Amino acid sequence: MGEKKQGEEDLVVKRKKHLQKCAVLLFKQIKNGCNKDICFNTYCQKNPYCKEELSRFKDDKQILGHLYKMLLET
């Protein structure tokens, strides 16, 4: 039984690390965009169709708040 519980805890830790990694990547994508001149990712600063929407974030705190809301929805 202890082995099963340890396995479940390992999964939780792995999922948490994965979510943190995704959040960091998404934060960078929203804030700076990618290496492309034009990108069609909904969360990329280089997307000409989303630039206006993403420009509403005035600082890093607002971007983090948005990411937090997005993570709660998943």
PATI-88189 format. One record per atom (N, C-alpha, C, O): residue number from 0; residue in three letters; atom name; x, y, z. Coordinates in steps of 0.1 Angstrom, whole numbers. Last residue first. Layout:
REM PATI-88189
<n:NUM&res:ALA&atom:CA&c1:X&c2:Y&c3:Z>
...
This chain:
REM PATI-88189
<n:73&res:THR&atom:N&c1:-80&c2:246&c3:-161>
<n:73&res:THR&atom:CA&c1:-77&c2:232&c3:-167>
<n:73&res:THR&atom:C&c1:-78&c2:222&c3:-157>
<n:73&res:THR&atom:O&c1:-76&c2:210&c3:-160>
<n:72&res:GLU&atom:N&c1:-86&c2:269&c3:-148>
<n:72&res:GLU&atom:CA&c1:-96&c2:264&c3:-157>
<n:72&res:GLU&atom:C&c1:-93&c2:250&c3:-162>
<n:72&res:GLU&atom:O&c1:-102&c2:243&c3:-166>
<n:71&res:LEU&atom:N&c1:-62&c2:275&c3:-135>
<n:71&res:LEU&atom:CA&c1:-73&c2:271&c3:-127>
<n:71&res:LEU&atom:C&c1:-85&c2:264&c3:-135>
<n:71&res:LEU&atom:O&c1:-92&c2:256&c3:-130>
<n:70&res:LEU&atom:N&c1:-47&c2:284&c3:-156>
<n:70&res:LEU&atom:CA&c1:-43&c2:271&c3:-150>
<n:70&res:LEU&atom:C&c1:-55&c2:266&c3:-141>
<n:70&res:LEU&atom:O&c1:-57&c2:254&c3:-140>
<n:69&res:MET&atom:N&c1:-59&c2:308&c3:-161>
<n:69&res:MET&atom:CA&c1:-59&c2:298&c3:-172>
<n:69&res:MET&atom:C&c1:-56&c2:284&c3:-165>
<n:69&res:MET&atom:O&c1:-63&c2:274&c3:-169>
<n:68&res:LYS&atom:N&c1:-53&c2:322&c3:-138>
<n:68&res:LYS&atom:CA&c1:-67&c2:320&c3:-141>
<n:68&res:LYS&atom:C&c1:-68&c2:308&c3:-151>
<n:68&res:LYS&atom:O&c1:-77&c2:300&c3:-150>
<n:67&res:TYR&atom:N&c1:-25&c2:323&c3:-141>
<n:67&res:TYR&atom:CA&c1:-31&c2:317&c3:-129>
<n:67&res:TYR&atom:C&c1:-46&c2:313&c3:-132>
<n:67&res:TYR&atom:O&c1:-50&c2:302&c3:-129>
<n:66&res:LEU&atom:N&c1:-23&c2:339&c3:-164>
<n:66&res:LEU&atom:CA&c1:-18&c2:325&c3:-164>
<n:66&res:LEU&atom:C&c1:-24&c2:317&c3:-152>
<n:66&res:LEU&atom:O&c1:-29&c2:306&c3:-154>
<n:65&res:HIS&atom:N&c1:-32&c2:363&c3:-153>
<n:65&res:HIS&atom:CA&c1:-39&c2:357&c3:-164>
<n:65&res:HIS&atom:C&c1:-35&c2:342&c3:-165>
<n:65&res:HIS&atom:O&c1:-44&c2:334&c3:-167>
<n:64&res:GLY&atom:N&c1:-12&c2:368&c3:-134>
<n:64&res:GLY&atom:CA&c1:-27&c2:367&c3:-130>
<n:64&res:GLY&atom:C&c1:-35&c2:360&c3:-141>
<n:64&res:GLY&atom:O&c1:-43&c2:352&c3:-138>
<n:63&res:LEU&atom:N&c1:10&c2:371&c3:-151>
<n:63&res:LEU&atom:CA&c1:9&c2:360&c3:-141>
<n:63&res:LEU&atom:C&c1:-5&c2:358&c3:-136>
<n:63&res:LEU&atom:O&c1:-9&c2:346&c3:-134>
<n:62&res:ILE&atom:N&c1:2&c2:395&c3:-164>
<n:62&res:ILE&atom:CA&c1:4&c2:383&c3:-172>
<n:62&res:ILE&atom:C&c1:3&c2:371&c3:-162>
<n:62&res:ILE&atom:O&c1:-3&c2:361&c3:-166>
<n:61&res:GLN&atom:N&c1:3&c2:413&c3:-142>
<n:61&res:GLN&atom:CA&c1:-10&c2:410&c3:-149>
<n:61&res:GLN&atom:C&c1:-9&c2:397&c3:-158>
<n:61&res:GLN&atom:O&c1:-19&c2:390&c3:-159>
<n:60&res:LYS&atom:N&c1:30&c2:412&c3:-136>
<n:60&res:LYS&atom:CA&c1:20&c2:408&c3:-126>
<n:60&res:LYS&atom:C&c1:6&c2:405&c3:-133>
<n:60&res:LYS&atom:O&c1:0&c2:395&c3:-129>
<n:59&res:ASP&atom:N&c1:43&c2:423&c3:-157>
<n:59&res:ASP&atom:CA&c1:44&c2:409&c3:-155>
<n:59&res:ASP&atom:C&c1:34&c2:404&c3:-145>
<n:59&res:ASP&atom:O&c1:29&c2:392&c3:-147>
<n:58&res:ASP&atom:N&c1:20&c2:448&c3:-172>
<n:58&res:ASP&atom:CA&c1:32&c2:444&c3:-165>
<n:58&res:ASP&atom:C&c1:32&c2:429&c3:-163>
<n:58&res:ASP&atom:O&c1:22&c2:422&c3:-166>
<n:57&res:LYS&atom:N&c1:-2&c2:451&c3:-188>
<n:57&res:LYS&atom:CA&c1:8&c2:463&c3:-187>
<n:57&res:LYS&atom:C&c1:21&c2:459&c3:-180>
<n:57&res:LYS&atom:O&c1:31&c2:465&c3:-181>
<n:56&res:PHE&atom:N&c1:-20&c2:436&c3:-211>
<n:56&res:PHE&atom:CA&c1:-12&c2:433&c3:-200>
<n:56&res:PHE&atom:C&c1:-1&c2:443&c3:-199>
<n:56&res:PHE&atom:O&c1:8&c2:444&c3:-207>
<n:55&res:ARG&atom:N&c1:-30&c2:444&c3:-236>
<n:55&res:ARG&atom:CA&c1:-37&c2:448&c3:-224>
<n:55&res:ARG&atom:C&c1:-29&c2:445&c3:-211>
<n:55&res:ARG&atom:O&c1:-32&c2:451&c3:-200>
<n:54&res:SER&atom:N&c1:-17&c2:431&c3:-256>
<n:54&res:SER&atom:CA&c1:-11&c2:444&c3:-251>
<n:54&res:SER&atom:C&c1:-19&c2:449&c3:-239>
<n:54&res:SER&atom:O&c1:-14&c2:459&c3:-233>
<n:53&res:LEU&atom:N&c1:-33&c2:410&c3:-263>
<n:53&res:LEU&atom:CA&c1:-21&c2:407&c3:-254>
<n:53&res:LEU&atom:C&c1:-15&c2:420&c3:-249>
<n:53&res:LEU&atom:O&c1:-9&c2:420&c3:-238>
<n:52&res:GLU&atom:N&c1:-51&c2:422&c3:-280>
<n:52&res:GLU&atom:CA&c1:-56&c2:416&c3:-268>
<n:52&res:GLU&atom:C&c1:-44&c2:414&c3:-258>
<n:52&res:GLU&atom:O&c1:-46&c2:416&c3:-246>
<n:51&res:GLU&atom:N&c1:-34&c2:431&c3:-300>
<n:51&res:GLU&atom:CA&c1:-41&c2:441&c3:-293>
<n:51&res:GLU&atom:C&c1:-46&c2:435&c3:-280>
<n:51&res:GLU&atom:O&c1:-46&c2:441&c3:-269>
<n:50&res:LYS&atom:N&c1:-23&c2:406&c3:-310>
<n:50&res:LYS&atom:CA&c1:-14&c2:416&c3:-304>
<n:50&res:LYS&atom:C&c1:-22&c2:427&c3:-296>
<n:50&res:LYS&atom:O&c1:-17&c2:430&c3:-285>
<n:49&res:CYS&atom:N&c1:-37&c2:388&c3:-323>
<n:49&res:CYS&atom:CA&c1:-39&c2:388&c3:-309>
<n:49&res:CYS&atom:C&c1:-31&c2:399&c3:-302>
<n:49&res:CYS&atom:O&c1:-31&c2:401&c3:-290>
<n:48&res:TYR&atom:N&c1:-31&c2:390&c3:-350>
<n:48&res:TYR&atom:CA&c1:-45&c2:390&c3:-346>
<n:48&res:TYR&atom:C&c1:-47&c2:391&c3:-331>
<n:48&res:TYR&atom:O&c1:-58&c2:394&c3:-327>
<n:47&res:PRO&atom:N&c1:-3&c2:387&c3:-352>
<n:47&res:PRO&atom:CA&c1:-9&c2:400&c3:-355>
<n:47&res:PRO&atom:C&c1:-24&c2:401&c3:-351>
<n:47&res:PRO&atom:O&c1:-29&c2:412&c3:-349>
<n:46&res:ASN&atom:N&c1:17&c2:373&c3:-328>
<n:46&res:ASN&atom:CA&c1:5&c2:370&c3:-336>
<n:46&res:ASN&atom:C&c1:-2&c2:383&c3:-339>
<n:46&res:ASN&atom:O&c1:-7&c2:390&c3:-330>
<n:45&res:LYS&atom:N&c1:37&c2:378&c3:-312>
<n:45&res:LYS&atom:CA&c1:40&c2:380&c3:-326>
<n:45&res:LYS&atom:C&c1:28&c2:377&c3:-335>
<n:45&res:LYS&atom:O&c1:28&c2:378&c3:-347>
<n:44&res:GLN&atom:N&c1:30&c2:370&c3:-287>
<n:44&res:GLN&atom:CA&c1:30&c2:384&c3:-289>
<n:44&res:GLN&atom:C&c1:32&c2:387&c3:-304>
<n:44&res:GLN&atom:O&c1:29&c2:398&c3:-308>
<n:43&res:CYS&atom:N&c1:8&c2:342&c3:-285>
<n:43&res:CYS&atom:CA&c1:21&c2:347&c3:-289>
<n:43&res:CYS&atom:C&c1:20&c2:362&c3:-292>
<n:43&res:CYS&atom:O&c1:11&c2:367&c3:-299>
<n:42&res:TYR&atom:N&c1:-14&c2:327&c3:-280>
<n:42&res:TYR&atom:CA&c1:-8&c2:334&c3:-269>
<n:42&res:TYR&atom:C&c1:6&c2:340&c3:-272>
<n:42&res:TYR&atom:O&c1:13&c2:344&c3:-263>
<n:41&res:THR&atom:N&c1:-22&c2:316&c3:-304>
<n:41&res:THR&atom:CA&c1:-31&c2:325&c3:-297>
<n:41&res:THR&atom:C&c1:-25&c2:333&c3:-286>
<n:41&res:THR&atom:O&c1:-29&c2:344&c3:-283>
<n:40&res:ASN&atom:N&c1:1&c2:314&c3:-330>
<n:40&res:ASN&atom:CA&c1:-2&c2:309&c3:-317>
<n:40&res:ASN&atom:C&c1:-11&c2:320&c3:-310>
<n:40&res:ASN&atom:O&c1:-7&c2:331&c3:-310>
<n:39&res:PHE&atom:N&c1:11&c2:324&c3:-354>
<n:39&res:PHE&atom:CA&c1:-4&c2:323&c3:-352>
<n:39&res:PHE&atom:C&c1:-8&c2:316&c3:-340>
<n:39&res:PHE&atom:O&c1:-20&c2:311&c3:-338>
<n:38&res:CYS&atom:N&c1:36&c2:348&c3:-360>
<n:38&res:CYS&atom:CA&c1:32&c2:335&c3:-354>
<n:38&res:CYS&atom:C&c1:17&c2:335&c3:-352>
<n:38&res:CYS&atom:O&c1:11&c2:346&c3:-350>
<n:37&res:ILE&atom:N&c1:62&c2:363&c3:-377>
<n:37&res:ILE&atom:CA&c1:47&c2:363&c3:-375>
<n:37&res:ILE&atom:C&c1:44&c2:349&c3:-370>
<n:37&res:ILE&atom:O&c1:49&c2:339&c3:-375>
<n:36&res:ASP&atom:N&c1:89&c2:359&c3:-372>
<n:36&res:ASP&atom:CA&c1:84&c2:372&c3:-375>
<n:36&res:ASP&atom:C&c1:69&c2:373&c3:-373>
<n:36&res:ASP&atom:O&c1:64&c2:383&c3:-367>
<n:35&res:LYS&atom:N&c1:98&c2:337&c3:-344>
<n:35&res:LYS&atom:CA&c1:93&c2:340&c3:-358>
<n:35&res:LYS&atom:C&c1:89&c2:354&c3:-360>
<n:35&res:LYS&atom:O&c1:87&c2:361&c3:-350>
<n:34&res:ASN&atom:N&c1:105&c2:333&c3:-318>
<n:34&res:ASN&atom:CA&c1:116&c2:337&c3:-327>
<n:34&res:ASN&atom:C&c1:111&c2:340&c3:-342>
<n:34&res:ASN&atom:O&c1:119&c2:345&c3:-350>
<n:33&res:CYS&atom:N&c1:77&c2:347&c3:-299>
<n:33&res:CYS&atom:CA&c1:87&c2:336&c3:-303>
<n:33&res:CYS&atom:C&c1:97&c2:342&c3:-312>
<n:33&res:CYS&atom:O&c1:98&c2:354&c3:-314>
<n:32&res:GLY&atom:N&c1:69&c2:369&c3:-271>
<n:32&res:GLY&atom:CA&c1:67&c2:362&c3:-284>
<n:32&res:GLY&atom:C&c1:78&c2:352&c3:-287>
<n:32&res:GLY&atom:O&c1:86&c2:349&c3:-278>
<n:31&res:ASN&atom:N&c1:71&c2:381&c3:-246>
<n:31&res:ASN&atom:CA&c1:81&c2:384&c3:-257>
<n:31&res:ASN&atom:C&c1:78&c2:379&c3:-271>
<n:31&res:ASN&atom:O&c1:83&c2:384&c3:-280>
<n:30&res:LYS&atom:N&c1:47&c2:374&c3:-231>
<n:30&res:LYS&atom:CA&c1:55&c2:387&c3:-229>
<n:30&res:LYS&atom:C&c1:64&c2:390&c3:-241>
<n:30&res:LYS&atom:O&c1:64&c2:402&c3:-245>
<n:29&res:ILE&atom:N&c1:37&c2:350&c3:-241>
<n:29&res:ILE&atom:CA&c1:29&c2:362&c3:-240>
<n:29&res:ILE&atom:C&c1:37&c2:375&c3:-239>
<n:29&res:ILE&atom:O&c1:33&c2:385&c3:-246>
<n:28&res:GLN&atom:N&c1:60&c2:334&c3:-239>
<n:28&res:GLN&atom:CA&c1:54&c2:335&c3:-252>
<n:28&res:GLN&atom:C&c1:45&c2:348&c3:-252>
<n:28&res:GLN&atom:O&c1:45&c2:355&c3:-262>
<n:27&res:LYS&atom:N&c1:66&c2:335&c3:-212>
<n:27&res:LYS&atom:CA&c1:76&c2:340&c3:-221>
<n:27&res:LYS&atom:C&c1:69&c2:343&c3:-235>
<n:27&res:LYS&atom:O&c1:72&c2:353&c3:-241>
<n:26&res:PHE&atom:N&c1:43&c2:322&c3:-202>
<n:26&res:PHE&atom:CA&c1:46&c2:335&c3:-198>
<n:26&res:PHE&atom:C&c1:56&c2:342&c3:-208>
<n:26&res:PHE&atom:O&c1:53&c2:354&c3:-212>
<n:25&res:LEU&atom:N&c1:47&c2:297&c3:-214>
<n:25&res:LEU&atom:CA&c1:35&c2:305&c3:-218>
<n:25&res:LEU&atom:C&c1:37&c2:319&c3:-214>
<n:25&res:LEU&atom:O&c1:34&c2:328&c3:-222>
<n:24&res:LEU&atom:N&c1:69&c2:288&c3:-200>
<n:24&res:LEU&atom:CA&c1:70&c2:289&c3:-214>
<n:24&res:LEU&atom:C&c1:58&c2:298&c3:-219>
<n:24&res:LEU&atom:O&c1:61&c2:306&c3:-228>
<n:23&res:VAL&atom:N&c1:58&c2:288&c3:-174>
<n:23&res:VAL&atom:CA&c1:70&c2:296&c3:-177>
<n:23&res:VAL&atom:C&c1:71&c2:298&c3:-192>
<n:23&res:VAL&atom:O&c1:73&c2:309&c3:-196>
<n:22&res:ALA&atom:N&c1:38&c2:269&c3:-176>
<n:22&res:ALA&atom:CA&c1:35&c2:283&c3:-173>
<n:22&res:ALA&atom:C&c1:46&c2:292&c3:-176>
<n:22&res:ALA&atom:O&c1:44&c2:303&c3:-181>
<n:21&res:CYS&atom:N&c1:52&c2:245&c3:-182>
<n:21&res:CYS&atom:CA&c1:43&c2:251&c3:-192>
<n:21&res:CYS&atom:C&c1:40&c2:266&c3:-189>
<n:21&res:CYS&atom:O&c1:39&c2:274&c3:-198>
<n:20&res:LYS&atom:N&c1:65&c2:242&c3:-158>
<n:20&res:LYS&atom:CA&c1:73&c2:244&c3:-170>
<n:20&res:LYS&atom:C&c1:64&c2:250&c3:-181>
<n:20&res:LYS&atom:O&c1:69&c2:259&c3:-188>
<n:19&res:GLN&atom:N&c1:43&c2:239&c3:-141>
<n:19&res:GLN&atom:CA&c1:53&c2:250&c3:-138>
<n:19&res:GLN&atom:C&c1:60&c2:253&c3:-151>
<n:19&res:GLN&atom:O&c1:62&c2:264&c3:-155>
<n:18&res:LEU&atom:N&c1:33&c2:215&c3:-151>
<n:18&res:LEU&atom:CA&c1:25&c2:227&c3:-151>
<n:18&res:LEU&atom:C&c1:34&c2:239&c3:-149>
<n:18&res:LEU&atom:O&c1:32&c2:249&c3:-156>
<n:17&res:HIS&atom:N&c1:55&c2:198&c3:-145>
<n:17&res:HIS&atom:CA&c1:51&c2:200&c3:-159>
<n:17&res:HIS&atom:C&c1:43&c2:212&c3:-160>
<n:17&res:HIS&atom:O&c1:45&c2:220&c3:-169>
<n:16&res:LYS&atom:N&c1:54&c2:199&c3:-117>
<n:16&res:LYS&atom:CA&c1:66&c2:203&c3:-124>
<n:16&res:LYS&atom:C&c1:63&c2:206&c3:-139>
<n:16&res:LYS&atom:O&c1:68&c2:216&c3:-144>
<n:15&res:LYS&atom:N&c1:29&c2:187&c3:-113>
<n:15&res:LYS&atom:CA&c1:32&c2:200&c3:-108>
<n:15&res:LYS&atom:C&c1:44&c2:206&c3:-115>
<n:15&res:LYS&atom:O&c1:43&c2:218&c3:-120>
<n:14&res:ARG&atom:N&c1:33&c2:161&c3:-123>
<n:14&res:ARG&atom:CA&c1:23&c2:170&c3:-129>
<n:14&res:ARG&atom:C&c1:26&c2:185&c3:-125>
<n:14&res:ARG&atom:O&c1:24&c2:194&c3:-133>
<n:13&res:LYS&atom:N&c1:53&c2:152&c3:-105>
<n:13&res:LYS&atom:CA&c1:56&c2:153&c3:-119>
<n:13&res:LYS&atom:C&c1:46&c2:162&c3:-126>
<n:13&res:LYS&atom:O&c1:50&c2:170&c3:-135>
<n:12&res:VAL&atom:N&c1:38&c2:152&c3:-81>
<n:12&res:VAL&atom:CA&c1:50&c2:160&c3:-82>
<n:12&res:VAL&atom:C&c1:54&c2:162&c3:-97>
<n:12&res:VAL&atom:O&c1:57&c2:173&c3:-101>
<n:11&res:VAL&atom:N&c1:18&c2:133&c3:-88>
<n:11&res:VAL&atom:CA&c1:14&c2:147&c3:-84>
<n:11&res:VAL&atom:C&c1:26&c2:156&c3:-86>
<n:11&res:VAL&atom:O&c1:25&c2:167&c3:-91>
<n:10&res:LEU&atom:N&c1:34&c2:110&c3:-91>
<n:10&res:LEU&atom:CA&c1:26&c2:116&c3:-102>
<n:10&res:LEU&atom:C&c1:22&c2:130&c3:-100>
<n:10&res:LEU&atom:O&c1:22&c2:138&c3:-109>
<n:9&res:ASP&atom:N&c1:44&c2:107&c3:-65>
<n:9&res:ASP&atom:CA&c1:53&c2:110&c3:-76>
<n:9&res:ASP&atom:C&c1:46&c2:116&c3:-88>
<n:9&res:ASP&atom:O&c1:51&c2:125&c3:-95>
<n:8&res:GLU&atom:N&c1:20&c2:100&c3:-52>
<n:8&res:GLU&atom:CA&c1:27&c2:113&c3:-49>
<n:8&res:GLU&atom:C&c1:37&c2:117&c3:-60>
<n:8&res:GLU&atom:O&c1:38&c2:129&c3:-63>
<n:7&res:GLU&atom:N&c1:15&c2:76&c3:-64>
<n:7&res:GLU&atom:CA&c1:6&c2:86&c3:-66>
<n:7&res:GLU&atom:C&c1:12&c2:100&c3:-63>
<n:7&res:GLU&atom:O&c1:10&c2:110&c3:-70>
<n:6&res:GLY&atom:N&c1:37&c2:61&c3:-54>
<n:6&res:GLY&atom:CA&c1:35&c2:63&c3:-69>
<n:6&res:GLY&atom:C&c1:26&c2:74&c3:-72>
<n:6&res:GLY&atom:O&c1:28&c2:82&c3:-81>
<n:5&res:GLN&atom:N&c1:32&c2:62&c3:-27>
<n:5&res:GLN&atom:CA&c1:44&c2:68&c3:-32>
<n:5&res:GLN&atom:C&c1:43&c2:71&c3:-47>
<n:5&res:GLN&atom:O&c1:47&c2:82&c3:-52>
<n:4&res:LYS&atom:N&c1:9&c2:46&c3:-27>
<n:4&res:LYS&atom:CA&c1:8&c2:59&c3:-23>
<n:4&res:LYS&atom:C&c1:20&c2:67&c3:-28>
<n:4&res:LYS&atom:O&c1:18&c2:79&c3:-32>
<n:3&res:LYS&atom:N&c1:20&c2:21&c3:-35>
<n:3&res:LYS&atom:CA&c1:10&c2:27&c3:-43>
<n:3&res:LYS&atom:C&c1:8&c2:42&c3:-40>
<n:3&res:LYS&atom:O&c1:7&c2:51&c3:-49>
<n:2&res:GLU&atom:N&c1:37&c2:16&c3:-14>
<n:2&res:GLU&atom:CA&c1:43&c2:18&c3:-27>
<n:2&res:GLU&atom:C&c1:33&c2:25&c3:-36>
<n:2&res:GLU&atom:O&c1:37&c2:33&c3:-45>
<n:1&res:GLY&atom:N&c1:20&c2:12&c3:7>
<n:1&res:GLY&atom:CA&c1:29&c2:24&c3:8>
<n:1&res:GLY&atom:C&c1:35&c2:27&c3:-6>
<n:1&res:GLY&atom:O&c1:37&c2:38&c3:-9>
<n:0&res:MET&atom:N&c1:8&c2:-12&c3:0>
<n:0&res:MET&atom:CA&c1:0&c2:0&c3:0>
<n:0&res:MET&atom:C&c1:9&c2:13&c3:0>
<n:0&res:MET&atom:O&c1:5&c2:22&c3:-7>
